[in-house]
């Protein structure tokens, strides 16, 4: 008797969503962002489906204390454009950490998510705060341990 392979589709309302908290203090930005992107995407679950949102919520605290390695602190730049001629703005990593440290973590994670409708939906599950406090205590977030290698 031939065994058939069946693809199981999970409905989005059937997905068990958890909340995780990550302390960014003294964490390397890129390594932390990859782990967060995996959890938001749902790749750490057995029910992962590439075309569906099966991931969990992640709260990042102490975003102002994240670090980068090598010369990135001097060389990394954030480029934006207003759409008008000559409207390009270049901001260094140091300036961005002083002005908007949350944006640094958000953009690192956003770059690791799909560039489509699903990616725009997934990035909303990331909550980043520069200090220790966050308004998501009611969700009882679990601590997400990032693997140090």
C-alpha positions as CSV (number, residue, x, y, z in Angstrom):
1,X,0.0,0.0,0.0
2,X,1.4,3.4,-1.0
3,X,1.7,6.0,1.7
4,X,0.5,9.5,0.7
5,X,2.2,12.6,1.8
6,X,-0.3,15.2,3.1
7,X,0.5,18.9,3.5
8,X,-1.2,20.2,6.5
9,X,-2.3,23.8,6.5
10,X,-2.7,25.7,9.7
11,X,-5.3,28.4,10.0
12,X,-3.9,31.7,11.4
13,X,-6.5,31.7,14.2
14,X,-5.2,28.2,15.3
15,X,-1.6,29.4,15.8
16,X,-0.5,29.6,19.4
17,X,1.1,33.1,19.8
18,X,3.6,33.7,22.6
19,X,5.3,36.9,23.7
20,X,9.0,37.0,24.2
21,X,11.3,39.6,25.8
22,X,14.9,40.3,24.7
23,X,17.3,42.4,26.7
24,X,19.6,44.0,24.1
25,X,22.1,45.2,26.6
26,X,25.7,44.3,25.4
27,X,24.2,42.1,22.5
28,X,25.7,42.3,19.0
29,X,23.1,43.9,16.7
30,X,23.2,41.5,13.8
31,X,23.3,38.3,15.8
32,X,20.5,39.4,18.0
33,X,18.4,40.5,14.9
34,X,18.7,37.1,13.2
35,X,17.4,35.3,16.3
36,X,14.5,37.8,16.6
37,X,13.6,37.5,12.9
38,X,13.4,33.7,13.3
39,X,11.0,34.0,16.2
40,X,8.8,36.6,14.5
41,X,8.7,34.6,11.3
42,X,7.9,31.4,13.2
43,X,10.9,29.3,11.9
44,X,11.4,27.9,15.4
45,X,8.1,26.1,15.3
46,X,7.2,22.7,13.8
47,X,4.2,24.2,12.1
48,X,6.2,26.8,10.1
49,X,4.7,27.6,6.7
50,X,6.6,30.0,4.4
51,X,3.4,31.8,3.2
52,X,1.7,32.3,6.6
53,X,2.2,34.2,9.7
54,X,3.0,31.6,12.3
55,X,5.4,33.6,14.5
56,X,5.4,35.1,17.9
57,X,5.6,38.6,19.3
58,X,9.0,40.0,20.5
59,X,9.6,42.9,22.9
60,X,13.1,44.3,22.8
61,X,14.3,46.5,25.8
62,X,17.5,48.4,26.3
63,X,17.9,49.1,22.6
64,X,20.1,52.0,23.4
65,X,22.7,49.6,24.8
66,X,23.1,47.4,21.8
67,X,26.6,47.1,20.3
68,X,28.2,46.5,16.9
69,X,31.6,44.9,16.2
70,X,34.6,46.0,14.2
71,X,34.6,49.4,12.5
72,X,30.8,49.4,12.0
73,X,30.3,52.0,14.7
74,X,32.2,54.5,12.4
75,X,31.3,53.2,9.0
76,X,27.6,52.1,9.2
77,X,25.2,54.6,7.7
78,X,21.4,54.9,7.4
79,X,20.3,56.4,4.1
80,X,16.8,58.0,3.5
81,X,15.5,60.0,0.6
82,X,12.7,62.5,0.5
83,X,11.9,61.9,-3.1
84,X,13.0,65.3,-4.2
85,X,16.2,66.1,-6.1
86,X,19.0,66.4,-3.6
87,X,16.8,65.0,-0.8
88,X,19.1,62.2,0.3
89,X,19.9,62.2,4.0
90,X,22.8,60.1,5.5
91,X,22.9,59.5,9.2
92,X,25.8,57.7,10.9
93,X,25.3,54.8,13.4
94,X,26.4,57.0,16.3
95,X,24.0,59.8,15.4
96,X,21.1,57.3,15.0
97,X,21.9,55.7,18.4
98,X,21.7,59.1,20.1
99,X,18.5,60.2,18.2
100,X,16.5,57.0,17.6
101,X,18.1,53.8,19.1
102,X,14.8,51.9,18.5
103,X,15.1,52.4,14.7
104,X,18.6,50.7,14.7
105,X,17.1,47.4,16.0
106,X,13.9,47.7,13.9
107,X,15.8,48.2,10.7
108,X,18.2,45.3,11.4
109,X,15.3,42.9,12.0
110,X,13.2,44.3,9.1
111,X,16.1,43.7,6.7
112,X,15.9,40.0,7.6
113,X,12.2,39.6,6.9
114,X,10.5,39.0,3.5
115,X,10.1,42.1,1.3
116,X,6.4,41.6,0.6
117,X,3.0,41.9,2.2
118,X,3.8,39.2,4.8
119,X,7.0,41.0,5.8
120,X,5.1,44.2,6.4
121,X,2.6,42.3,8.6
122,X,5.4,40.5,10.5
123,X,7.4,43.7,11.5
124,X,4.4,44.9,13.4
125,X,5.0,42.0,15.9
126,X,8.3,43.6,17.0
127,X,8.1,46.1,19.8
128,X,11.3,48.0,20.6
129,X,12.0,50.3,23.6
130,X,15.2,52.2,24.4
131,X,14.8,51.8,28.2
132,X,14.1,49.0,30.7
133,X,10.3,49.7,30.8
134,X,7.7,48.4,28.4
135,X,3.8,48.4,28.3
136,X,3.5,44.7,27.6
137,X,3.7,43.3,31.1
138,X,0.1,42.1,30.9
139,X,1.0,39.6,28.1
140,X,3.5,38.0,30.5
141,X,6.4,37.8,28.0
142,X,8.9,34.9,28.5
143,X,12.6,35.6,28.3
144,X,14.1,34.7,25.0
145,X,17.6,33.3,25.4
146,X,19.9,34.2,22.5
147,X,22.5,31.6,21.7
148,X,26.1,32.8,22.3
149,X,28.6,31.0,20.2
